[in-house]
Amino acid sequence: MSEPETLFAAAAAVLETAAPDAKVAAALKADELRRAGAPLGAAHPPPDRPARPGAPPLVPPGDTPRRRFGSPEGRAILLHAIAHIEFNAIDLAFDMALRFAPAMAEEGLDADAFAADWVRIGGEEARHFRMVDARLAELECRYGDFPAHDGLWEAAETTRHDALARLALAPLILEARGLDVTPEMIKRLKAVGDERSVSVLEVIYREEVGHVACGKRWFDALAAARGLEPEAAFRDLTRRYFPGRLKPPFNHEARANAGLSREFYEPIGNETRV
């Protein structure tokens, strides 16, 4: 099979690749093309569901193993859950580029810049997965050894029809939640002396701030193109597509660094869902 030469073809190759190592390699190849200034190329419809390996088995969220910090196995379970998030994040980024860049052009926005941003982020997510997977190997396990759930991709499926809804749900809710919880995980890993895992999470945490910031920038741009006020649009989309509620405590500093003001998300966090 010939190597892809355009960003759309490279994004499609990522989504059509199942094996973790091969998916990571395809993501990094796509990012190389981006850095080299490759064109978008012909539009390519994304698959309904990205190709995935046979493991891990997907189970309801309540059936996933508990994450404990006090033993190597417990920390491996925690890191496996993070690896699963990063593996999904690779596909989410490339699906964002492939699915929604043409729609951005129709909205009068820069499709090339939109696709390039999410290809870049997809490459970073691939590096994150590789780092966590390497740490799992040091703990004598591998990605696929523990059950995981499919919540991230289920969220993607509910917003497949609208770029603004996807931007609200993926970077501005789900990734922003990572900014809230990661510092506590780092703190607890430091308390048990697991500096190797700490160093991995610190890289992910730092770069995820940029991912949320990218999502906010494009959310604002698309809302403006539609004549919508961003805060009101975010509240409406959250109520429609996010089944739970935004749960405090919030990492206000990291969220502010990503361009999320407290006025943007706190009113939703204070809502009571019926």
C-alpha positions as CSV (number, residue, x, y, z in Angstrom):
1,M,0.0,0.0,0.0
2,S,1.4,3.4,-1.0
3,E,2.1,6.0,1.7
4,P,-0.5,8.8,2.1
5,E,0.6,12.1,0.6
6,T,-2.2,14.4,1.8
7,L,-3.5,15.2,5.3
8,F,-7.0,13.7,4.6
9,A,-5.5,10.5,3.3
10,A,-3.1,10.3,6.3
11,A,-6.0,10.9,8.8
12,A,-8.0,8.2,7.1
13,A,-5.1,5.8,7.4
14,V,-5.0,6.4,11.2
15,L,-8.7,5.8,11.6
16,E,-8.5,2.6,9.5
17,T,-5.5,1.1,11.4
18,A,-6.3,-1.1,14.4
19,A,-3.1,-2.3,16.0
20,P,-1.8,0.2,18.6
21,D,1.8,0.4,17.4
22,A,0.7,0.8,13.8
23,K,-1.9,3.4,14.7
24,V,0.7,5.4,16.6
25,A,3.1,5.2,13.6
26,A,0.3,6.3,11.2
27,A,-0.5,9.3,13.5
28,L,3.2,10.3,13.6
29,K,3.4,10.0,9.9
30,A,0.4,12.3,9.4
31,D,2.0,14.8,11.7
32,E,5.2,14.7,9.7
33,L,3.2,15.4,6.6
34,R,1.6,18.4,8.4
35,R,5.0,19.8,9.3
36,A,6.1,19.3,5.7
37,G,3.2,21.4,4.5
38,A,1.2,18.6,2.8
39,P,-2.1,19.7,1.3
40,L,-5.5,18.6,2.6
41,G,-6.2,16.6,-0.6
42,A,-9.6,15.1,-1.6
43,A,-12.2,14.9,1.1
44,H,-12.4,11.4,2.5
45,P,-15.5,10.3,4.5
46,P,-14.4,9.0,7.9
47,P,-15.4,5.5,9.0
48,D,-18.4,5.2,11.3
49,R,-16.1,3.7,13.9
50,P,-12.3,3.7,14.0
51,A,-10.5,0.4,13.6
52,R,-9.6,-1.0,17.0
53,P,-7.6,-4.0,18.3
54,G,-9.3,-7.0,19.8
55,A,-8.2,-6.0,23.3
56,P,-9.0,-4.5,25.7
57,P,-12.5,-5.9,26.1
58,L,-15.0,-3.1,26.3
59,V,-17.3,-3.3,29.4
60,P,-19.7,-0.9,31.2
61,P,-17.9,1.8,33.1
62,G,-18.9,0.3,36.4
63,D,-17.2,-3.0,35.5
64,T,-13.8,-1.7,34.9
65,P,-11.1,-2.6,37.6
66,R,-10.6,-0.2,40.4
67,R,-7.5,2.1,40.3
68,R,-5.4,1.9,43.4
69,F,-2.1,3.7,43.9
70,G,-0.6,1.6,46.6
71,S,0.6,-1.4,44.6
72,P,2.3,-1.8,41.2
73,E,-0.7,-3.7,39.8
74,G,-3.0,-0.9,41.0
75,R,-0.9,1.7,39.3
76,A,-0.8,-0.4,36.2
77,I,-4.6,-0.4,36.2
78,L,-4.6,3.4,36.5
79,L,-2.1,3.8,33.7
80,H,-4.0,1.4,31.5
81,A,-7.1,3.5,31.9
82,I,-5.0,6.6,30.9
83,A,-3.5,4.7,27.9
84,H,-7.1,3.9,26.8
85,I,-8.0,7.5,27.0
86,E,-5.0,8.5,24.9
87,F,-5.7,5.8,22.4
88,N,-9.2,7.1,21.9
89,A,-7.9,10.6,21.8
90,I,-5.7,9.7,18.7
91,D,-8.9,8.7,16.9
92,L,-10.9,11.6,18.2
93,A,-8.3,14.1,16.9
94,F,-8.0,12.6,13.4
95,D,-11.8,12.1,13.2
96,M,-12.1,15.8,14.0
97,A,-9.8,16.7,11.1
98,L,-11.3,14.4,8.6
99,R,-15.0,14.8,9.5
100,F,-15.2,18.5,10.1
101,A,-12.6,20.4,8.1
102,P,-14.8,20.4,5.0
103,A,-17.7,21.7,7.1
104,M,-15.5,24.5,8.5
105,A,-14.8,25.7,4.9
106,E,-18.6,25.8,4.3
107,E,-18.9,28.0,7.5
108,G,-16.3,30.4,6.0
109,L,-13.4,29.3,8.3
110,D,-9.9,28.1,7.4
111,A,-10.3,24.4,6.8
112,D,-6.5,23.9,6.3
113,A,-5.7,25.5,9.6
114,F,-8.4,23.5,11.4
115,A,-7.2,20.2,10.0
116,A,-3.6,21.0,10.7
117,D,-4.4,21.8,14.3
118,W,-6.1,18.5,14.9
119,V,-3.5,16.5,13.0
120,R,-0.9,18.1,15.3
121,I,-2.9,17.2,18.3
122,G,-3.4,13.7,17.1
123,G,0.4,13.3,16.8
124,E,0.8,14.5,20.4
125,E,-1.9,12.1,21.6
126,A,0.0,9.3,19.8
127,R,3.2,10.3,21.7
128,H,1.2,10.3,24.9
129,F,0.0,6.8,24.3
130,R,3.5,5.6,23.5
131,M,4.8,7.1,26.7
132,V,2.1,5.5,28.9
133,D,2.4,2.2,27.0
134,A,6.2,2.2,27.7
135,R,5.6,2.8,31.4
136,L,3.1,-0.1,31.4
137,A,5.8,-2.4,30.0
138,E,8.0,-1.4,32.9
139,L,5.2,-2.6,35.1
140,E,5.1,-5.9,33.2
141,C,1.8,-5.4,31.4
142,R,0.6,-4.0,28.1
143,Y,-2.3,-2.1,26.7
144,G,-5.2,-4.5,26.4
145,D,-4.5,-6.4,29.6
146,F,-7.4,-4.9,31.5
147,P,-11.0,-4.2,30.5
148,A,-11.9,-0.6,29.5
149,H,-15.1,1.2,28.6
150,D,-16.3,2.9,25.4
151,G,-17.6,6.1,26.8
152,L,-15.3,8.4,24.9
153,W,-16.2,7.1,21.5
154,E,-19.9,6.9,22.4
155,A,-19.7,10.7,23.1
156,A,-18.1,11.2,19.7
157,E,-20.9,9.3,18.0
158,T,-23.6,11.5,19.6
159,T,-21.9,14.6,18.1
160,R,-20.9,13.2,14.7
161,H,-23.3,15.5,12.9
162,D,-22.1,18.9,14.2
163,A,-18.6,20.4,14.6
164,L,-19.7,22.8,17.3
165,A,-21.2,20.0,19.4
166,R,-18.1,17.9,19.0
167,L,-15.9,20.8,20.0
168,A,-18.0,21.4,23.1
169,L,-18.0,17.8,24.2
170,A,-14.5,16.5,23.3
171,P,-12.0,19.2,24.2
172,L,-14.1,21.6,26.3
173,I,-15.8,19.0,28.5
174,L,-13.9,15.7,28.4
175,E,-10.3,16.9,27.9
176,A,-10.9,19.8,30.3
177,R,-11.9,17.3,32.9
178,G,-8.5,15.8,32.6
179,L,-7.1,19.2,33.6
180,D,-9.1,18.9,36.8
181,V,-8.2,15.4,37.9
182,T,-4.6,14.9,36.7
183,P,-2.9,17.1,39.4
184,E,-4.4,14.9,42.1
185,M,-3.2,11.7,40.3
186,I,0.3,13.2,40.1
187,K,0.2,14.1,43.8
188,R,-0.8,10.6,44.8
189,L,1.8,9.0,42.6
190,K,4.5,11.2,44.1
191,A,3.3,10.1,47.6
192,V,4.1,6.5,46.7
193,G,7.4,7.3,45.1
194,D,6.4,6.5,41.5
195,E,8.4,9.2,39.8
196,R,8.5,7.4,36.5
197,S,4.7,7.6,36.2
198,V,4.7,11.2,37.4
199,S,7.0,12.3,34.6
200,V,4.7,10.8,32.0
201,L,1.6,12.4,33.5
202,E,3.3,15.8,33.7
203,V,4.0,15.8,30.0
204,I,0.4,14.8,29.2
205,Y,-1.0,17.4,31.6
206,R,1.1,20.2,30.1
207,E,0.2,19.4,26.5
208,E,-3.5,18.8,27.2
209,V,-3.8,22.5,28.3
210,G,-2.9,23.3,24.7
211,H,-5.5,20.9,23.3
212,V,-8.3,22.5,25.3
213,A,-7.1,25.9,24.2
214,C,-7.2,24.8,20.6
215,G,-10.7,23.5,21.1
216,K,-11.8,26.7,22.7
217,R,-10.3,28.8,19.9
218,W,-12.2,26.9,17.2
219,F,-15.4,26.7,19.3
220,D,-15.4,30.5,19.5
221,A,-14.6,31.0,15.9
222,L,-17.4,28.6,14.7
223,A,-19.9,30.1,17.2
224,A,-19.1,33.5,15.8
225,A,-19.5,32.3,12.2
226,R,-23.0,31.1,13.2
227,G,-23.9,34.3,15.0
228,L,-23.9,32.6,18.4
229,E,-22.7,33.8,21.8
230,P,-20.1,31.2,22.8
231,E,-21.1,30.9,26.5
232,A,-24.8,30.4,25.7
233,A,-24.0,28.0,22.9
234,F,-21.8,25.9,25.2
235,R,-24.5,25.8,27.9
236,D,-27.1,24.7,25.3
237,L,-24.9,22.0,23.8
238,T,-23.8,20.7,27.2
239,R,-27.4,20.2,28.2
240,R,-28.2,18.5,25.0
241,Y,-25.3,16.1,24.6
242,F,-23.6,15.6,28.0
243,P,-25.6,13.2,30.1
244,G,-24.1,14.1,33.4
245,R,-23.1,17.4,34.8
246,L,-19.8,19.3,35.0
247,K,-18.5,18.3,38.4
248,P,-16.4,20.5,40.6
249,P,-13.8,20.9,41.9
250,F,-12.4,22.6,38.8
251,N,-8.8,23.4,38.1
252,H,-9.4,27.0,37.6
253,E,-5.8,27.9,36.9
254,A,-5.3,25.3,34.2
255,R,-8.7,26.0,32.6
256,A,-7.8,29.8,32.5
257,N,-4.5,28.9,30.8
258,A,-6.5,27.1,28.2
259,G,-8.8,30.1,27.7
260,L,-11.8,28.8,29.7
261,S,-13.1,31.5,32.0
262,R,-15.0,30.6,35.1
263,E,-18.1,32.3,33.6
264,F,-17.9,29.8,30.7
265,Y,-18.3,26.6,32.7
266,E,-19.2,27.3,36.3
267,P,-22.9,28.1,35.7
268,I,-23.3,24.6,34.2
269,G,-21.4,23.0,37.1
270,N,-23.9,24.6,39.5
271,E,-26.9,23.3,37.6
272,T,-29.0,20.4,39.0
273,R,-30.0,18.0,36.3
274,V,-33.5,16.4,36.5
